[in-house]
Amino acid sequence: MITIVYWIFLAAIVLGVLYFIGHSLKKWPAGFFVAGFFLVVGVLFYYFYLEQAFVKNWGGKMSVKVPQGQVHISATWKDDNLWIENYDPVSNTCIFQEYSRGHMLEGKVVIKDCNPLK
């Protein structure tokens, strides 16, 4: 729900800037430039900062796919980063994978011979 409110708010800002600068001031090229700037900044701000904060703190939505051949064991939050533990039965390893803001600087811990399902 909060994600939808954010996108509606961003669309209102972009359209409002475009209307004010383009229509009211009759400067359409400047209006498109400023509206595009707000759109790019708003999308990057959501992707690199707000996405996981919305999910963790305000009930947003996020999807993570378990890699083929692995079994999901658990998930936990550390600050605003999501850590997911999966088990690979073929190699008998546990994989802790971090999902951080903007999917940058993600950590990964591999534990060999962990046997979590016994």
Buried (B, 14 or more C-beta within 10 A) or exposed (E): EBBEEBEEEBEEBBEEBBEBBBEEEEBEEEBBEBBEEBBEEBEEEBEBEBBBBBBBEEEBEEEEEEEEEBEEBEEEEEEBBBBBBBBBEEEEBBBBBBBBBEEEEBEEEEBEEBEBEE
